Amino acid sequence: MVSISARLTAFALNTTGFAKKNFTGGPDMEDRLRALQRRPPDLPSARDRRRVDIRETTLSGRSVWHFAPKDQAPTAHMLFFHGGGYVMPPSAFHWSFLAHMAHTHGMAITAPLYPLAPDHHVDEIAAFALDAYRAFLDSHDGPFIMGGDSAGAGMTAMVAQAARDQALRSASGLLLICPWLDASASHPDQAQLERRDCILTIGGIRQAGEAYARPAAPSDPRVSPIHGNWTGLPPILCYAGGADILLTDARALKAKLPDIRYIELDNMMHDWPIFFFPESRKAQAEMAKFAAGVGYGVR
């Protein structure tokens, strides 16, 4: 049974098109995205700043945000890549999620803001993500997890694969929230899922994937990491929603790696684990337990 708050939020998003308008596709999509990127960005709220230690640094001229509990040593550390189709900056929901994980579960989180398509492409974006990973390793010598939502989960997978190939120190675990792993958006089940998805459209995510991929093909493993090599990666906790176009990507990963910890909830919207629903809060507690556990050898 889906909670009332989750149902009301999905209804509001479906009715207003507030989120979906950013991923409707069409010939003017890239111009619309550039206009959105020029707007003042969402930032952590004053309430979150009162509850959590939040600071901003830079890497290669780009913001890196740090969240930590104020009155205790961190229970775990996470490097987090935000979602948004590689074309949108983090939303207020991302900041609220990260602050909640720091305040309620004691996690210390580093969130780099990578360059965005369509003005930046996979070579530059992937290189920045790997630089952010190396910088995190330099600043943190203990166990940590790496995670992300949607496109950020795809970036997490890409970075984990590249780190393994370059013999860099590995994360203790990977957190993949409603991961975008196949930029082609070509699975036959996605047409049916699109009717229920209150955030994404097939055409929109396909165009976003093409803009991110240039000059590579959308099938490039850096763009669609489902096509990459998943052997030798850390333990994975993966979430999926039954009313999400990207459900097919999460299921493809589960089919490829049957032993991952996989949580799929029927009728839940895209990115539901970062929201404020009862289902979300339960998932967030599970994430914190996973983050603390893998650092000490618990699977």
C-alpha positions in Angstrom: 0.0 0.0 0.0 1.5 3.3 -1.1 1.4 6.0 1.6 -0.9 9.0 1.3 2.0 11.5 1.0 3.5 9.5 -1.8 0.2 9.3 -3.7 -0.6 13.0 -3.2 2.9 14.0 -4.4 2.6 11.8 -7.5 -0.9 13.2 -8.2 0.4 16.8 -7.8 3.3 16.2 -10.1 1.1 14.5 -12.7 -1.5 17.3 -12.5 0.9 20.2 -12.7 3.6 18.7 -14.9 6.1 20.6 -12.6 8.9 18.1 -13.0 8.0 16.4 -16.3 8.1 19.7 -18.2 11.9 19.6 -17.9 12.1 16.2 -19.7 9.4 16.5 -22.4 11.9 16.5 -25.3 11.4 18.2 -28.5 13.5 20.5 -30.8 13.7 23.3 -28.3 14.7 21.0 -25.3 18.4 22.1 -25.3 17.5 25.8 -25.4 15.0 25.2 -22.5 17.7 23.4 -20.5 20.2 26.2 -21.0 17.6 28.7 -19.8 16.9 26.6 -16.7 20.6 26.3 -16.0 21.0 30.1 -16.0 18.5 30.5 -13.2 19.7 30.9 -9.7 20.2 27.4 -8.4 18.5 25.8 -5.5 20.8 25.8 -2.4 20.6 24.1 1.0 17.9 25.8 3.1 18.4 28.0 6.1 16.7 25.2 8.2 19.1 22.6 7.0 22.1 24.9 7.7 20.9 25.3 11.3 20.6 21.5 11.8 23.7 20.3 9.9 27.2 21.5 9.3 27.1 22.5 5.6 30.1 24.0 3.8 31.1 24.7 0.2 34.5 24.2 -1.4 35.5 24.2 -5.1 37.2 21.7 -7.4 38.3 23.0 -10.8 36.2 26.0 -10.3 33.0 24.0 -9.5 31.2 23.8 -6.2 31.6 20.8 -3.9 29.2 20.7 -1.0 29.9 18.9 2.3 27.3 17.8 4.8 28.1 16.5 8.3 26.4 16.1 11.7 27.0 19.0 14.1 27.3 17.3 17.4 28.8 13.8 16.7 31.4 12.0 14.8 30.1 10.7 11.4 28.7 7.2 11.4 29.7 6.8 7.8 31.0 8.7 4.8 29.5 9.0 1.3 30.6 10.6 -2.0 27.3 11.4 -3.7 26.5 12.4 -7.3 23.1 14.1 -7.8 20.6 13.2 -10.4 18.9 15.4 -13.1 19.6 13.6 -16.3 23.1 15.1 -16.6 21.3 18.3 -17.6 19.8 19.7 -14.4 21.5 20.9 -11.2 20.5 19.4 -7.8 17.0 20.3 -6.6 15.7 21.2 -3.2 14.8 17.6 -2.8 18.5 16.6 -3.2 19.6 19.1 -0.6 16.9 18.1 1.9 17.8 14.4 1.4 21.5 15.0 2.1 20.8 17.2 5.1 18.4 14.5 6.5 21.0 11.8 6.1 23.5 14.0 8.0 21.2 15.1 10.7 19.2 12.0 11.4 21.7 9.3 10.5 25.0 11.0 11.2 26.5 10.6 7.8 29.1 12.9 6.3 28.5 13.4 2.6 30.4 15.1 -0.1 28.4 16.1 -3.2 30.4 17.6 -6.2 28.4 19.6 -8.8 29.6 18.2 -12.1 29.4 20.1 -15.5 26.1 19.7 -17.2 25.0 18.9 -20.8 24.2 20.2 -23.4 27.1 22.6 -23.1 29.4 19.9 -21.6 29.7 16.3 -22.7 30.8 12.9 -21.5 34.6 13.3 -21.9 34.6 16.5 -19.7 31.9 15.4 -17.3 33.3 11.9 -16.7 36.8 13.4 -16.2 35.5 15.8 -13.6 33.7 13.0 -11.8 36.9 11.0 -11.6 38.8 14.0 -10.4 36.2 14.4 -7.7 36.7 10.8 -6.7 40.4 11.2 -6.5 40.0 14.4 -4.5 37.7 12.5 -2.1 40.2 9.7 -1.7 42.9 12.3 -0.9 40.8 13.8 1.8 39.4 10.7 3.3 41.4 7.6 4.1 38.8 5.5 5.8 35.9 3.4 4.5 33.2 5.1 2.5 30.3 4.4 0.1 29.7 6.1 -3.2 26.1 6.7 -4.3 23.8 8.7 -6.5 20.2 9.0 -7.7 19.0 8.6 -11.3 21.8 10.0 -13.6 23.9 10.3 -10.5 23.6 6.6 -9.9 24.7 6.0 -13.5 27.7 8.3 -12.8 28.4 6.3 -9.6 28.5 3.1 -11.6 30.8 4.7 -14.3 33.2 6.0 -11.7 33.3 2.7 -9.8 34.1 0.9 -13.0 36.8 3.4 -13.9 38.3 3.4 -10.4 38.6 -0.4 -10.6 40.2 -0.2 -14.0 42.7 2.4 -12.8 43.5 0.5 -9.6 42.3 3.3 -7.4 41.1 2.6 -3.8 37.6 1.3 -3.9 34.5 2.4 -2.1 33.1 -0.1 0.4 29.7 -0.1 -1.2 27.6 1.5 -4.0 24.2 3.1 -3.4 22.2 3.2 -6.7 18.8 5.0 -6.3 16.5 4.5 -9.3 19.6 4.3 -11.5 19.7 5.5 -15.1 22.0 2.9 -16.7 20.8 2.8 -20.3 20.6 6.2 -22.0 18.9 4.7 -25.1 15.6 4.4 -23.3 14.7 1.6 -25.7 13.3 -1.1 -23.5 9.8 -2.1 -24.7 8.3 -2.0 -21.2 9.1 1.7 -20.9 6.2 2.8 -23.1 3.8 1.4 -20.5 5.7 2.8 -17.6 5.8 6.2 -19.2 2.0 6.5 -18.7 2.5 6.2 -14.9 5.8 8.2 -14.5 5.1 11.6 -13.1 8.7 12.9 -13.6 10.3 11.4 -16.8 9.4 10.9 -20.4 11.1 8.5 -22.9 11.8 11.3 -25.4 13.2 13.6 -22.8 15.6 11.2 -21.2 16.7 9.9 -24.6 17.5 13.5 -25.7 19.3 14.2 -22.5 21.4 11.0 -22.9 22.3 12.0 -26.5 23.4 15.5 -25.3 25.5 14.0 -22.5 27.0 11.4 -24.8 28.4 13.6 -27.6 30.6 12.8 -29.4 30.3 9.2 -28.1 27.3 7.0 -28.7 24.6 6.5 -26.0 25.8 2.9 -25.8 29.2 4.0 -24.6 29.6 2.4 -21.1 30.4 5.8 -19.6 27.0 7.0 -20.7 25.1 3.7 -20.3 27.1 1.8 -17.7 24.8 -1.3 -17.9 27.0 -2.1 -20.9 30.2 -1.8 -18.8 32.1 -4.4 -16.8 30.4 -5.0 -13.4 32.8 -7.6 -12.1 34.9 -6.8 -9.1 32.8 -3.9 -7.9 31.8 -3.3 -4.2 28.5 -4.5 -2.7 25.5 -2.7 -4.2 22.3 -1.5 -2.6 19.8 -0.6 -5.4 16.3 0.9 -5.2 13.6 1.0 -7.9 10.1 2.2 -8.2 7.2 0.5 -10.1 6.0 3.8 -11.6 9.3 4.8 -13.0 10.6 4.6 -16.6 14.0 3.6 -15.2 12.5 0.5 -13.5 13.8 -1.4 -16.6 17.3 -0.3 -15.9 17.3 -1.4 -12.3 15.8 -4.8 -13.2 18.5 -5.2 -15.9 21.1 -4.7 -13.3 19.4 -7.2 -10.9 19.3 -9.7 -13.8 23.0 -9.1 -14.4 24.0 -9.2 -10.7 21.5 -11.4 -8.9 23.3 -11.2 -5.6 22.9 -7.4 -5.2 20.6 -6.1 -2.5 17.6 -4.9 -4.5 14.5 -3.1 -3.2 11.6 -2.4 -5.6 8.3 -0.9 -4.4 5.2 -1.2 -6.5 3.6 2.0 -7.7 6.4 4.3 -6.4 7.5 7.2 -8.4 11.0 7.9 -9.8 13.6 8.8 -7.1 11.1 8.0 -4.3 13.9 7.1 -1.8 15.2 10.7 -1.6 11.8 12.1 -0.7 10.0 12.5 2.6 7.4 9.7 2.4 7.3 7.0 5.1 8.7 4.6 2.4 11.5 7.1 1.8 12.4 7.4 5.5 12.5 3.6 5.8 14.8 3.4 2.8 17.0 6.2 4.2 17.5 4.3 7.4 18.4 1.2 5.4 20.9 3.3 3.4 22.6 4.5 6.6 22.8 0.9 7.9 24.3 -0.2 4.6 26.8 2.6 4.7 27.9 1.8 8.3 27.9 -1.9 7.7 30.0 -2.3 4.6 32.7 -0.2 6.1 33.2 -2.8 8.8 32.8 -5.9 6.7 29.1 -6.5 7.2 27.3 -7.6 4.0 
